Amino acid sequence: MTTESSGQKRRAVHMLLVFLGLCILACIMVALGLKGIGVPCVFYKLTGLLCPGCGNTRAVLSVVKGDIGAAFSYNALFIPEILYLLWVYVYCSYNYIKGKGFAYNKTPCPFIDYILLALFLLWGIIRNLI
């Protein structure tokens, strides 16, 4: 076994452990949310305005309960946000395992990143006007 091959396996195990840790954290957050213990939005507490991510906790709880419509009503961008974050994690993990670092600075589609960022910011404005 080459040194590079063992390094890739070690980095793959690191990323698997990070993923499992994130899954455990998500399960804990869902369990707390189902008991009525949520994470308050600091942006909302300081400004009184909804941030683009407000409602994500309630959306996750709705998805867990099987109510996709309610999840959409809590935050219309919930599904694209989750898919995008998953994509970033997979992309960065792949680069890390290949020894290129964990940075997300050389994206394959920067145009999509900019579109999603603009959409996210626009949603943050629109949801406070409606």
VEXDREN-2710 file (C-alpha; in Angstrom, 1 decimal):
% VEXDREN-2710
k/r/px/py/pz
1/MET/0.0/0.0/0.0
2/THR/1.4/3.4/-1.0
3/THR/1.6/6.3/1.3
4/GLU/-0.8/8.3/-0.8
5/SER/-3.3/5.5/-0.8
6/SER/-3.2/5.2/3.0
7/GLY/-3.5/9.0/3.2
8/GLN/-6.6/8.9/1.1
9/LYS/-8.1/6.1/3.2
10/ARG/-7.4/8.1/6.4
11/ARG/-9.0/11.2/5.0
12/ALA/-12.0/9.2/3.8
13/VAL/-12.4/7.8/7.3
14/HIS/-12.2/11.4/8.7
15/MET/-14.9/12.6/6.4
16/LEU/-17.1/9.6/7.2
17/LEU/-16.7/10.4/10.9
18/VAL/-17.5/14.0/10.3
19/PHE/-20.6/13.0/8.4
20/LEU/-21.7/10.6/11.1
21/GLY/-21.1/13.3/13.7
22/LEU/-23.3/15.7/11.7
23/CYS/-26.0/13.1/11.4
24/ILE/-26.0/12.5/15.1
25/LEU/-26.1/16.3/15.8
26/ALA/-29.1/16.5/13.3
27/CYS/-30.9/13.7/15.1
28/ILE/-30.4/15.5/18.5
29/MET/-31.6/18.7/17.0
30/VAL/-34.7/17.0/15.6
31/ALA/-35.4/15.2/18.9
32/LEU/-35.1/18.5/20.8
33/GLY/-37.3/20.2/18.2
34/LEU/-40.0/17.5/18.6
35/LYS/-40.0/18.2/22.3
36/GLY/-40.5/22.0/21.7
37/ILE/-36.9/23.0/22.3
38/GLY/-35.7/24.9/19.3
39/VAL/-32.7/27.1/18.3
40/PRO/-33.7/30.8/18.2
41/CYS/-32.6/32.9/15.3
42/VAL/-30.1/35.5/16.5
43/PHE/-30.8/37.7/13.4
44/TYR/-34.5/37.7/14.2
45/LYS/-33.9/38.4/17.9
46/LEU/-31.6/41.4/17.1
47/THR/-33.6/42.9/14.2
48/GLY/-37.2/41.6/14.3
49/LEU/-36.8/40.5/10.7
50/LEU/-36.8/37.0/9.3
51/CYS/-33.5/35.9/7.9
52/PRO/-33.3/33.7/4.8
53/GLY/-32.9/30.6/6.9
54/CYS/-35.7/31.3/9.4
55/GLY/-38.1/28.4/9.5
56/ASN/-35.6/25.7/8.6
57/THR/-35.9/24.0/12.0
58/ARG/-39.7/23.8/11.7
59/ALA/-39.3/22.7/8.0
60/VAL/-37.1/19.8/9.1
61/LEU/-39.6/18.8/11.7
62/SER/-42.3/18.9/9.1
63/VAL/-40.3/16.7/6.8
64/VAL/-39.7/14.3/9.6
65/LYS/-43.5/14.2/10.2
66/GLY/-44.0/13.7/6.4
67/ASP/-45.6/17.1/5.7
68/ILE/-43.7/18.5/2.8
69/GLY/-46.3/21.3/2.2
70/ALA/-45.8/22.6/5.7
71/ALA/-42.0/22.5/5.3
72/PHE/-42.4/24.6/2.1
73/SER/-44.6/27.1/4.0
74/TYR/-42.0/27.6/6.8
75/ASN/-39.2/28.3/4.3
76/ALA/-39.7/28.1/0.5
77/LEU/-36.0/27.7/-0.1
78/PHE/-35.6/24.9/2.4
79/ILE/-35.1/22.0/-0.1
80/PRO/-32.6/24.0/-2.4
81/GLU/-30.7/25.0/0.7
82/ILE/-30.3/21.4/1.9
83/LEU/-29.4/20.1/-1.5
84/TYR/-26.8/22.9/-2.0
85/LEU/-25.2/22.3/1.4
86/LEU/-25.1/18.6/0.7
87/TRP/-23.4/19.3/-2.7
88/VAL/-20.8/21.6/-1.0
89/TYR/-20.1/18.9/1.6
90/VAL/-19.7/16.2/-1.0
91/TYR/-17.5/18.3/-3.3
92/CYS/-15.3/19.5/-0.4
93/SER/-15.0/16.0/1.0
94/TYR/-14.0/14.6/-2.4
95/ASN/-11.2/17.3/-2.7
96/TYR/-10.1/16.6/0.8
97/ILE/-9.9/12.8/0.2
98/LYS/-7.9/13.4/-3.0
99/GLY/-5.4/15.6/-1.0
100/LYS/-6.5/19.0/-2.5
101/GLY/-7.7/20.5/0.8
102/PHE/-11.2/21.1/2.1
103/ALA/-11.6/24.5/0.6
104/TYR/-14.6/25.4/-1.7
105/ASN/-12.6/28.0/-3.7
106/LYS/-12.5/26.3/-7.1
107/THR/-16.1/25.3/-7.7
108/PRO/-17.0/23.5/-11.0
109/CYS/-20.0/25.9/-11.5
110/PRO/-19.4/29.3/-9.9
111/PHE/-22.4/30.7/-11.8
112/ILE/-24.8/28.4/-9.9
113/ASP/-23.2/29.5/-6.6
114/TYR/-23.8/33.2/-7.5
115/ILE/-27.4/32.5/-8.6
116/LEU/-28.2/30.6/-5.4
117/LEU/-26.6/33.3/-3.3
118/ALA/-28.6/36.0/-5.0
119/LEU/-31.8/33.9/-4.7
120/PHE/-31.1/33.4/-1.0
121/LEU/-30.6/37.1/-0.3
122/LEU/-33.6/38.0/-2.4
123/TRP/-35.7/35.5/-0.5
124/GLY/-34.5/37.2/2.8
125/ILE/-35.8/40.5/1.5
126/ILE/-39.1/39.3/0.0
127/ARG/-40.2/37.2/3.0
128/ASN/-40.1/40.3/5.2
129/LEU/-42.3/42.3/2.7
130/ILE/-45.1/39.7/2.3
END
